[in-house]
Amino acid sequence: MENELNPYNPIKVLILSDRLIDNAEELADFLDSAGIEVIALVSNKEQALQYCNQKIDFLIIAGYLKIQQSYQIIAEYRKRNISFIAVHWAILDSLITYYCKMYDIPLQFERTLPISEFVAFLKHHYSVEKSSKIKEEKKKGYDYAREHKKKHQRKILELIRKTIQLHIIH
């Protein structure tokens, strides 16, 4: 199953887990078979920082993290202006809800559901995010066109001024 959005530019994920390594590996294998590029499977913040120069669409946290400091990778990536969406793939309970609020993790997915549903979930949120970015780019393009037009108008006005000055001198 390929990424229906663009098979040449697959969704890219980084998976972070320090407890559910076997589950995280199973998740990584399934995502890979579904056409989602798994950049790496890491077990702590320091390992995750090694991938901060690579484009990722989702930072997937598999299960809650034993080492709470590893959640700080979210703030660190944001501080470095890395564009990504954090998602907690876990058994959703009050602890996960607490961590999601505390560490600003916007998406949660119940890991006991079929992984194929998680793939659909990621693709849906990826397409929503991409369409939002396209809208932003269109706005920028509109502003750019407007600024370009203003610049062109200033050049024309400057040319008219110079022409008038030449006529006055002669």
RODO-760762 format. One record per atom (N, C-alpha, C): residue number from 1; residue in one letter; atom name; z negated, x, y negated. Coordinates in pm, whole numbers. Atoms other than C-alpha are relative to their C-alpha. Layout:
<atoms>
[atom NUM; A; CA; [Z; X; Y]]
...
</atoms>
This chain:
<atoms>
[atom 1; M; N; [0; 85; 117]]
[atom 1; M; CA; [0; 0; 0]]
[atom 1; M; C; [0; 90; -123]]
[atom 2; E; N; [-9; -85; 117]]
[atom 2; E; CA; [117; 174; -318]]
[atom 2; E; C; [-56; -71; -122]]
[atom 3; N; N; [44; 55; 128]]
[atom 3; N; CA; [-12; 127; -668]]
[atom 3; N; C; [116; -78; -58]]
[atom 4; E; N; [-109; 84; 48]]
[atom 4; E; CA; [200; -167; -783]]
[atom 4; E; C; [30; 23; -147]]
[atom 5; L; N; [-21; -19; 143]]
[atom 5; L; CA; [156; -68; -1147]]
[atom 5; L; C; [100; 111; -25]]
[atom 6; N; N; [-92; -112; 15]]
[atom 6; N; CA; [333; 267; -1123]]
[atom 6; N; C; [-26; 99; 113]]
[atom 7; P; N; [25; -88; -114]]
[atom 7; P; CA; [365; 454; -793]]
[atom 7; P; C; [13; 148; -36]]
[atom 8; Y; N; [-15; -139; 42]]
[atom 8; Y; CA; [457; 772; -985]]
[atom 8; Y; C; [-117; 48; -84]]
[atom 9; N; N; [119; -33; 77]]
[atom 9; N; CA; [137; 763; -1188]]
[atom 9; N; C; [-117; -78; 59]]
[atom 10; P; N; [103; 79; -70]]
[atom 10; P; CA; [-132; 650; -944]]
[atom 10; P; C; [-132; -4; -75]]
[atom 11; I; N; [137; 7; 50]]
[atom 11; I; CA; [-480; 540; -1034]]
[atom 11; I; C; [-73; 124; 53]]
[atom 12; K; N; [72; -121; -39]]
[atom 12; K; CA; [-703; 848; -1029]]
[atom 12; K; C; [-150; -26; -7]]
[atom 13; V; N; [145; 24; -5]]
[atom 13; V; CA; [-1069; 836; -925]]
[atom 13; V; C; [-74; 127; 37]]
[atom 14; L; N; [95; -103; -39]]
[atom 14; L; CA; [-1359; 1075; -898]]
[atom 14; L; C; [-117; -75; 60]]
[atom 15; I; N; [110; 69; -69]]
[atom 15; I; CA; [-1628; 970; -649]]
[atom 15; I; C; [-123; 90; -3]]
[atom 16; L; N; [127; -71; 7]]
[atom 16; L; CA; [-1991; 1071; -700]]
[atom 16; L; C; [-99; -68; 93]]
[atom 17; S; N; [100; 55; -91]]
[atom 17; S; CA; [-2246; 1025; -421]]
[atom 17; S; C; [-86; 114; 53]]
[atom 18; D; N; [89; -101; -58]]
[atom 18; D; CA; [-2552; 1219; -309]]
[atom 18; D; C; [-81; -55; 118]]
[atom 19; R; N; [73; 63; -110]]
[atom 19; R; CA; [-2681; 976; -45]]
[atom 19; R; C; [92; -52; 109]]
[atom 20; L; N; [-88; 69; -95]]
[atom 20; L; CA; [-2397; 786; 118]]
[atom 20; L; C; [129; 79; 23]]
[atom 21; I; N; [-116; -88; -13]]
[atom 21; I; CA; [-2167; 1077; 192]]
[atom 21; I; C; [102; -56; 100]]
[atom 22; D; N; [-94; 55; -99]]
[atom 22; D; CA; [-2017; 919; 507]]
[atom 22; D; C; [73; -123; -55]]
[atom 23; N; N; [-62; 118; 60]]
[atom 23; N; CA; [-1954; 589; 326]]
[atom 23; N; C; [98; 41; -111]]
[atom 24; A; N; [-86; -47; 109]]
[atom 24; A; CA; [-1810; 775; 28]]
[atom 24; A; C; [128; 64; 54]]
[atom 25; E; N; [-119; -60; -63]]
[atom 25; E; CA; [-1576; 972; 255]]
[atom 25; E; C; [93; -108; 55]]
[atom 26; E; N; [-79; 113; -51]]
[atom 26; E; CA; [-1462; 649; 423]]
[atom 26; E; C; [71; -70; -118]]
[atom 27; L; N; [-58; 61; 119]]
[atom 27; L; CA; [-1404; 499; 77]]
[atom 27; L; C; [115; 86; -52]]
[atom 28; A; N; [-104; -91; 50]]
[atom 28; A; CA; [-1207; 806; -34]]
[atom 28; A; C; [126; -6; 88]]
[atom 29; D; N; [-114; 8; -92]]
[atom 29; D; CA; [-986; 791; 276]]
[atom 29; D; C; [77; -129; -19]]
[atom 30; F; N; [-68; 128; 17]]
[atom 30; F; CA; [-913; 422; 228]]
[atom 30; F; C; [73; -6; -133]]
[atom 31; L; N; [-65; 1; 132]]
[atom 31; L; CA; [-840; 461; -144]]
[atom 31; L; C; [127; 84; 3]]
[atom 32; D; N; [-117; -88; -12]]
[atom 32; D; CA; [-606; 749; -65]]
[atom 32; D; C; [113; -69; 75]]
[atom 33; S; N; [-104; 69; -78]]
[atom 33; S; CA; [-422; 541; 197]]
[atom 33; S; C; [59; -118; -77]]
[atom 34; A; N; [-48; 112; 82]]
[atom 34; A; CA; [-389; 263; -64]]
[atom 34; A; C; [77; 48; -123]]
[atom 35; G; N; [-78; -53; 112]]
[atom 35; G; CA; [-210; 494; -307]]
[atom 35; G; C; [-81; 36; -122]]
[atom 36; I; N; [88; -39; 110]]
[atom 36; I; CA; [-510; 571; -525]]
[atom 36; I; C; [-36; 147; 21]]
[atom 37; E; N; [24; -143; -13]]
[atom 37; E; CA; [-549; 941; -594]]
[atom 37; E; C; [-148; 30; -19]]
[atom 38; V; N; [140; -41; 7]]
[atom 38; V; CA; [-897; 1070; -517]]
[atom 38; V; C; [-1; 146; -44]]
[atom 39; I; N; [4; -136; 56]]
[atom 39; I; CA; [-943; 1374; -740]]
[atom 39; I; C; [-99; 85; 79]]
[atom 40; A; N; [101; -72; -77]]
[atom 40; A; CA; [-1262; 1475; -558]]
[atom 40; A; C; [-113; -95; 37]]
[atom 41; L; N; [125; 66; -38]]
[atom 41; L; CA; [-1577; 1358; -386]]
[atom 41; L; C; [-109; 103; -27]]
[atom 42; V; N; [103; -96; 41]]
[atom 42; V; CA; [-1875; 1528; -549]]
[atom 42; V; C; [-138; -60; 21]]
[atom 43; S; N; [135; 51; -27]]
[atom 43; S; CA; [-2249; 1506; -497]]
[atom 43; S; C; [-99; 21; -115]]
[atom 44; N; N; [91; -16; 113]]
[atom 44; N; CA; [-2392; 1601; -837]]
[atom 44; N; C; [77; 19; -131]]
[atom 45; K; N; [-58; -10; 135]]
[atom 45; K; CA; [-2332; 1630; -1211]]
[atom 45; K; C; [76; 131; -18]]
[atom 46; E; N; [-64; -130; 18]]
[atom 46; E; CA; [-2249; 2001; -1199]]
[atom 46; E; C; [137; 4; 69]]
[atom 47; Q; N; [-129; 6; -69]]
[atom 47; Q; CA; [-1974; 1945; -942]]
[atom 47; Q; C; [97; -90; -76]]
[atom 48; A; N; [-85; 93; 74]]
[atom 48; A; CA; [-1840; 1650; -1143]]
[atom 48; A; C; [54; 65; -128]]
[atom 49; L; N; [-44; -68; 122]]
[atom 49; L; CA; [-1821; 1868; -1455]]
[atom 49; L; C; [118; 92; 25]]
[atom 50; Q; N; [-114; -87; -34]]
[atom 50; Q; CA; [-1573; 2091; -1273]]
[atom 50; Q; C; [133; -74; -13]]
[atom 51; Y; N; [-122; 80; 6]]
[atom 51; Y; CA; [-1322; 1804; -1296]]
[atom 51; Y; C; [19; -67; -137]]
[atom 52; C; N; [-7; 66; 131]]
[atom 52; C; CA; [-1373; 1715; -1663]]
[atom 52; C; C; [132; 25; -73]]
[atom 53; N; N; [-130; -24; 62]]
[atom 53; N; CA; [-1032; 1860; -1754]]
[atom 53; N; C; [113; -78; 67]]
[atom 54; Q; N; [-101; 80; -69]]
[atom 54; Q; CA; [-851; 1628; -1515]]
[atom 54; Q; C; [-10; -145; -44]]
[atom 55; K; N; [-2; 142; 37]]
[atom 55; K; CA; [-744; 1276; -1603]]
[atom 55; K; C; [-57; -81; 116]]
[atom 56; I; N; [50; 96; -99]]
[atom 56; I; CA; [-948; 1014; -1421]]
[atom 56; I; C; [-1; -137; -64]]
[atom 57; D; N; [6; 137; 49]]
[atom 57; D; CA; [-927; 640; -1454]]
[atom 57; D; C; [-136; -62; 29]]
[atom 58; F; N; [129; 55; -40]]
[atom 58; F; CA; [-1248; 557; -1269]]
[atom 58; F; C; [-91; 111; 51]]
[atom 59; L; N; [106; -80; -60]]
[atom 59; L; CA; [-1571; 742; -1201]]
[atom 59; L; C; [-76; -97; 88]]
[atom 60; I; N; [64; 91; -95]]
[atom 60; I; CA; [-1698; 570; -887]]
[atom 60; I; C; [-131; 62; 48]]
[atom 61; I; N; [130; -44; -50]]
[atom 61; I; CA; [-2067; 605; -810]]
[atom 61; I; C; [-28; -80; 126]]
[atom 62; A; N; [17; 64; -130]]
[atom 62; A; CA; [-2114; 532; -442]]
[atom 62; A; C; [-148; -4; 35]]
[atom 63; G; N; [143; 17; -24]]
[atom 63; G; CA; [-2461; 389; -383]]
[atom 63; G; C; [-79; 48; -119]]
[atom 64; Y; N; [80; -55; 109]]
[atom 64; Y; CA; [-2751; 469; -609]]
[atom 64; Y; C; [-18; 149; 26]]
[atom 65; L; N; [12; -144; -13]]
[atom 65; L; CA; [-2803; 838; -676]]
[atom 65; L; C; [-147; 40; 12]]
[atom 66; K; N; [136; -51; -16]]
[atom 66; K; CA; [-3117; 1012; -547]]
[atom 66; K; C; [-40; 84; -121]]
[atom 67; I; N; [26; -87; 114]]
[atom 67; I; CA; [-3091; 1267; -824]]
[atom 67; I; C; [48; -73; -125]]
[atom 68; Q; N; [-37; 83; 115]]
[atom 68; Q; CA; [-3100; 1049; -1134]]
[atom 68; Q; C; [71; 79; -108]]
[atom 69; Q; N; [-69; -82; 100]]
[atom 69; Q; CA; [-2983; 1339; -1353]]
[atom 69; Q; C; [151; -5; 18]]
[atom 70; S; N; [-145; 6; -24]]
[atom 70; S; CA; [-2642; 1301; -1190]]
[atom 70; S; C; [65; -115; -77]]
[atom 71; Y; N; [-54; 110; 80]]
[atom 71; Y; CA; [-2599; 972; -1378]]
[atom 71; Y; C; [39; 48; -140]]
[atom 72; Q; N; [-29; -53; 133]]
[atom 72; Q; CA; [-2588; 1184; -1694]]
[atom 72; Q; C; [145; 46; -14]]
[atom 73; I; N; [-142; -37; 7]]
[atom 73; I; CA; [-2230; 1277; -1607]]
[atom 73; I; C; [76; -103; -83]]
[atom 74; I; N; [-67; 106; 77]]
[atom 74; I; CA; [-2132; 944; -1763]]
[atom 74; I; C; [-8; 32; -149]]
[atom 75; A; N; [18; -34; 142]]
[atom 75; A; CA; [-2278; 1039; -2102]]
[atom 75; A; C; [73; 130; -34]]
[atom 76; E; N; [-67; -129; 24]]
[atom 76; E; CA; [-2141; 1392; -2068]]
[atom 76; E; C; [151; -17; -13]]
[atom 77; Y; N; [-145; 25; 9]]
[atom 77; Y; CA; [-1786; 1270; -2003]]
[atom 77; Y; C; [33; -70; -131]]
[atom 78; R; N; [-25; 72; 126]]
[atom 78; R; CA; [-1810; 1032; -2299]]
[atom 78; R; C; [-15; 94; -119]]
[atom 79; K; N; [21; -96; 107]]
[atom 79; K; CA; [-1945; 1310; -2520]]
[atom 79; K; C; [123; 91; -16]]
[atom 80; R; N; [-120; -85; 2]]
[atom 80; R; CA; [-1636; 1513; -2427]]
[atom 80; R; C; [128; -82; -24]]
[atom 81; N; N; [-112; 91; 27]]
[atom 81; N; CA; [-1413; 1212; -2513]]
[atom 81; N; C; [95; -15; 118]]
[atom 82; I; N; [-79; 22; -121]]
[atom 82; I; CA; [-1295; 1177; -2155]]
[atom 82; I; C; [11; -151; 20]]
[atom 83; S; N; [-23; 143; -15]]
[atom 83; S; CA; [-1139; 835; -2108]]
[atom 83; S; C; [-9; -37; 148]]
[atom 84; F; N; [19; 43; -139]]
[atom 84; F; CA; [-1259; 666; -1788]]
[atom 84; F; C; [-81; -129; -1]]
[atom 85; I; N; [86; 117; -18]]
[atom 85; I; CA; [-1430; 356; -1656]]
[atom 85; I; C; [-96; 33; 114]]
[atom 86; A; N; [100; -22; -105]]
[atom 86; A; CA; [-1755; 394; -1462]]
[atom 86; A; C; [-16; -129; 80]]
[atom 87; V; N; [20; 117; -87]]
[atom 87; V; CA; [-1799; 165; -1164]]
[atom 87; V; C; [-102; 38; 108]]
[atom 88; H; N; [101; -21; -103]]
[atom 88; H; CA; [-2099; 135; -932]]
[atom 88; H; C; [43; -77; 124]]
[atom 89; W; N; [-36; 58; -129]]
[atom 89; W; CA; [-1990; 72; -572]]
[atom 89; W; C; [-127; 9; 85]]
[atom 90; A; N; [132; -5; -63]]
[atom 90; A; CA; [-2321; -24; -413]]
[atom 90; A; C; [-39; -138; 49]]
[atom 91; I; N; [61; 128; -32]]
[atom 91; I; CA; [-2530; -296; -259]]
[atom 91; I; C; [-69; -44; -128]]
[atom 92; L; N; [46; 40; 132]]
[atom 92; L; CA; [-2595; -486; -577]]
[atom 92; L; C; [-137; -67; 7]]
[atom 93; D; N; [136; 53; 6]]
[atom 93; D; CA; [-2963; -542; -636]]
[atom 93; D; C; [-56; 31; -139]]
[atom 94; S; N; [58; -19; 133]]
[atom 94; S; CA; [-3204; -520; -929]]
[atom 94; S; C; [-3; 147; -42]]
[atom 95; L; N; [0; -143; 32]]
[atom 95; L; CA; [-3220; -138; -907]]
[atom 95; L; C; [138; 42; -54]]
[atom 96; I; N; [-136; -33; 46]]
[atom 96; I; CA; [-2840; -108; -942]]
[atom 96; I; C; [26; -63; -136]]
[atom 97; T; N; [-16; 65; 131]]
[atom 97; T; CA; [-2841; -360; -1227]]
[atom 97; T; C; [-72; 80; -108]]
[atom 98; Y; N; [78; -82; 94]]
[atom 98; Y; CA; [-3110; -152; -1398]]
[atom 98; Y; C; [76; 129; -34]]
[atom 99; Y; N; [-73; -126; 23]]
[atom 99; Y; CA; [-2912; 173; -1351]]
[atom 99; Y; C; [127; -25; -82]]
[atom 100; C; N; [-124; 30; 74]]
[atom 100; C; CA; [-2593; 8; -1478]]
[atom 100; C; C; [-29; -23; -148]]
[atom 101; K; N; [38; 21; 140]]
[atom 101; K; CA; [-2769; -103; -1796]]
[atom 101; K; C; [-45; 131; -63]]
[atom 102; M; N; [57; -124; 52]]
[atom 102; M; CA; [-2953; 225; -1839]]
[atom 102; M; C; [106; 106; -29]]
[atom 103; Y; N; [-100; -106; 12]]
[atom 103; Y; CA; [-2647; 448; -1791]]
[atom 103; Y; C; [136; -52; -48]]
[atom 104; D; N; [-122; 59; 58]]
[atom 104; D; CA; [-2387; 213; -1944]]
[atom 104; D; C; [117; 4; 98]]
[atom 105; I; N; [-104; 12; -102]]
[atom 105; I; CA; [-2188; 147; -1627]]
[atom 105; I; C; [52; -143; -6]]
[atom 106; P; N; [-47; 136; 26]]
[atom 106; P; CA; [-1967; -152; -1710]]
[atom 106; P; C; [40; -80; 124]]
[atom 107; L; N; [-48; 73; -118]]
[atom 107; L; CA; [-1837; -237; -1361]]
[atom 107; L; C; [-89; 25; 121]]
[atom 108; Q; N; [76; -9; -125]]
[atom 108; Q; CA; [-2018; -310; -1036]]
[atom 108; Q; C; [80; -70; 108]]
[atom 109; F; N; [-67; 64; -112]]
[atom 109; F; CA; [-1878; -389; -694]]
[atom 109; F; C; [-91; 9; 123]]
[atom 110; E; N; [83; 9; -120]]
[atom 110; E; CA; [-2065; -501; -382]]
[atom 110; E; C; [68; 77; 114]]
[atom 111; R; N; [-65; -87; -99]]
[atom 111; R; CA; [-1994; -228; -125]]
[atom 111; R; C; [5; -59; 141]]
[atom 112; T; N; [-7; 62; -132]]
[atom 112; T; CA; [-2053; -458; 173]]
[atom 112; T; C; [126; -87; 14]]
[atom 113; L; N; [-127; 74; -7]]
[atom 113; L; CA; [-1731; -644; 83]]
[atom 113; L; C; [109; 93; 53]]
[atom 114; P; N; [-107; -86; -52]]
[atom 114; P; CA; [-1405; -519; 238]]
[atom 114; P; C; [52; 97; -108]]
[atom 115; I; N; [-50; -102; 94]]
[atom 115; I; CA; [-1275; -198; 79]]
[atom 115; I; C; [133; -44; -60]]
[atom 116; S; N; [-128; 48; 54]]
[atom 116; S; CA; [-937; -367; 38]]
[atom 116; S; C; [-23; -85; -126]]
[atom 117; E; N; [33; 77; 120]]
[atom 117; E; CA; [-1104; -603; -211]]
[atom 117; E; C; [-40; 92; -116]]
[atom 118; F; N; [35; -98; 103]]
[atom 118; F; CA; [-1240; -300; -396]]
[atom 118; F; C; [127; 60; -60]]
[atom 119; V; N; [-129; -51; 49]]
[atom 119; V; CA; [-884; -164; -421]]
[atom 119; V; C; [60; -100; -99]]
[atom 120; A; N; [-53; 104; 89]]
[atom 120; A; CA; [-771; -496; -571]]
[atom 120; A; C; [-81; -5; -130]]
[atom 121; F; N; [89; -2; 116]]
[atom 121; F; CA; [-1071; -484; -807]]
[atom 121; F; C; [37; 114; -94]]
[atom 122; L; N; [-37; -116; 82]]
[atom 122; L; CA; [-978; -134; -927]]
[atom 122; L; C; [137; -21; -66]]
[atom 123; K; N; [-134; 22; 56]]
[atom 123; K; CA; [-612; -228; -972]]
[atom 123; K; C; [-3; -103; -112]]
[atom 124; H; N; [11; 101; 105]]
[atom 124; H; CA; [-706; -536; -1171]]
[atom 124; H; C; [-55; 61; -128]]
[atom 125; H; N; [63; -59; 119]]
[atom 125; H; CA; [-935; -343; -1407]]
[atom 125; H; C; [85; 110; -60]]
[atom 126; Y; N; [-94; -102; 50]]
[atom 126; Y; CA; [-680; -62; -1434]]
[atom 126; Y; C; [108; -66; -84]]
[atom 127; S; N; [-106; 68; 74]]
[atom 127; S; CA; [-410; -306; -1543]]
[atom 127; S; C; [-53; -61; -130]]
[atom 128; V; N; [61; 54; 121]]
[atom 128; V; CA; [-646; -474; -1792]]
[atom 128; V; C; [-19; 112; -102]]
[atom 129; E; N; [23; -116; 88]]
[atom 129; E; CA; [-738; -133; -1937]]
[atom 129; E; C; [133; 50; -57]]
[atom 130; K; N; [-131; -48; 46]]
[atom 130; K; CA; [-373; -24; -1955]]
[atom 130; K; C; [61; -96; -101]]
[atom 131; S; N; [-58; 95; 95]]
[atom 131; S; CA; [-265; -344; -2128]]
[atom 131; S; C; [-74; 6; -134]]
[atom 132; S; N; [76; -17; 125]]
[atom 132; S; CA; [-545; -295; -2384]]
[atom 132; S; C; [48; 124; -75]]
[atom 133; K; N; [-48; -124; 63]]
[atom 133; K; CA; [-425; 61; -2448]]
[atom 133; K; C; [140; -18; -58]]
[atom 134; I; N; [-136; 25; 49]]
[atom 134; I; CA; [-65; -57; -2484]]
[atom 134; I; C; [-6; -79; -130]]
[atom 135; K; N; [16; 78; 123]]
[atom 135; K; CA; [-176; -313; -2743]]
[atom 135; K; C; [-45; 90; -115]]
[atom 136; E; N; [46; -94; 103]]
[atom 136; E; CA; [-361; -38; -2933]]
[atom 136; E; C; [115; 89; -46]]
[atom 137; E; N; [-113; -87; 35]]
[atom 137; E; CA; [-53; 187; -2919]]
[atom 137; E; C; [103; -76; -83]]
[atom 138; K; N; [-94; 79; 79]]
[atom 138; K; CA; [165; -95; -3048]]
[atom 138; K; C; [-51; -15; -143]]
[atom 139; K; N; [57; 10; 134]]
[atom 139; K; CA; [-74; -142; -3339]]
[atom 139; K; C; [21; 131; -76]]
[atom 140; K; N; [-21; -130; 62]]
[atom 140; K; CA; [-58; 230; -3409]]
[atom 140; K; C; [146; 19; -35]]
[atom 141; G; N; [-143; -10; 25]]
[atom 141; G; CA; [320; 217; -3380]]
[atom 141; G; C; [38; -81; -122]]
[atom 142; Y; N; [-28; 85; 116]]
[atom 142; Y; CA; [329; -66; -3632]]
[atom 142; Y; C; [-48; 69; -126]]
[atom 143; D; N; [54; -71; 115]]
[atom 143; D; CA; [105; 128; -3869]]
[atom 143; D; C; [85; 123; -30]]
[atom 144; Y; N; [-83; -117; 19]]
[atom 144; Y; CA; [316; 436; -3813]]
[atom 144; Y; C; [131; -40; -69]]
[atom 145; A; N; [-126; 46; 60]]
[atom 145; A; CA; [634; 243; -3898]]
[atom 145; A; C; [-22; -36; -147]]
[atom 146; R; N; [32; 38; 138]]
[atom 146; R; CA; [471; 105; -4210]]
[atom 146; R; C; [-20; 124; -88]]
[atom 147; E; N; [22; -125; 74]]
[atom 147; E; CA; [356; 451; -4319]]
[atom 147; E; C; [132; 75; -20]]
[atom 148; H; N; [-131; -65; 11]]
[atom 148; H; CA; [702; 590; -4248]]
[atom 148; H; C; [83; -66; -109]]
[atom 149; K; N; [-74; 75; 101]]
[atom 149; K; CA; [855; 318; -4462]]
[atom 149; K; C; [-52; 34; -140]]
[atom 150; K; N; [59; -35; 129]]
[atom 150; K; CA; [611; 392; -4747]]
[atom 150; K; C; [43; 141; -43]]
[atom 151; K; N; [-40; -138; 30]]
[atom 151; K; CA; [693; 763; -4726]]
[atom 151; K; C; [145; 3; -46]]
[atom 152; H; N; [-142; 9; 35]]
[atom 152; H; CA; [1064; 682; -4739]]
[atom 152; H; C; [16; -60; -140]]
[atom 153; Q; N; [-6; 63; 132]]
[atom 153; Q; CA; [1009; 455; -5040]]
[atom 153; Q; C; [-44; 97; -110]]
[atom 154; R; N; [46; -99; 98]]
[atom 154; R; CA; [816; 733; -5220]]
[atom 154; R; C; [111; 102; -28]]
[atom 155; K; N; [-110; -95; 17]]
[atom 155; K; CA; [1108; 970; -5162]]
[atom 155; K; C; [110; -61; -87]]
[atom 156; I; N; [-103; 69; 80]]
[atom 156; I; CA; [1352; 715; -5306]]
[atom 156; I; C; [-44; -8; -145]]
[atom 157; L; N; [52; 7; 137]]
[atom 157; L; CA; [1129; 663; -5610]]
[atom 157; L; C; [5; 136; -68]]
[atom 158; E; N; [-6; -135; 56]]
[atom 158; E; CA; [1105; 1037; -5662]]
[atom 158; E; C; [143; 38; -36]]
[atom 159; L; N; [-142; -27; 27]]
[atom 159; L; CA; [1484; 1065; -5641]]
[atom 159; L; C; [46; -76; -125]]
[atom 160; I; N; [-35; 81; 118]]
[atom 160; I; CA; [1522; 785; -5899]]
[atom 160; I; C; [-58; 64; -125]]
[atom 161; R; N; [62; -66; 115]]
[atom 161; R; CA; [1275; 960; -6131]]
[atom 161; R; C; [79; 124; -42]]
[atom 162; K; N; [-76; -121; 30]]
[atom 162; K; CA; [1468; 1286; -6105]]
[atom 162; K; C; [134; -33; -61]]
[atom 163; T; N; [-129; 43; 55]]
[atom 163; T; CA; [1796; 1105; -6168]]
[atom 163; T; C; [-16; -46; -145]]
[atom 164; I; N; [25; 47; 137]]
[atom 164; I; CA; [1652; 937; -6478]]
[atom 164; I; C; [-28; 118; -92]]
[atom 165; Q; N; [31; -118; 80]]
[atom 165; Q; CA; [1515; 1269; -6602]]
[atom 165; Q; C; [129; 79; -31]]
[atom 166; L; N; [-126; -72; 20]]
[atom 166; L; CA; [1859; 1430; -6555]]
[atom 166; L; C; [84; -71; -106]]
[atom 167; H; N; [-77; 76; 97]]
[atom 167; H; CA; [2025; 1151; -6754]]
[atom 167; H; C; [-58; 14; -140]]
[atom 168; I; N; [65; -13; 130]]
[atom 168; I; CA; [1770; 1182; -7033]]
[atom 168; I; C; [28; 139; -60]]
[atom 169; I; N; [-24; -137; 46]]
[atom 169; I; CA; [1818; 1561; -7056]]
[atom 169; I; C; [144; 17; -45]]
[atom 170; H; N; [-141; -17; 34]]
[atom 170; H; CA; [2198; 1536; -7069]]
[atom 170; H; C; [38; -103; -97]]
</atoms>
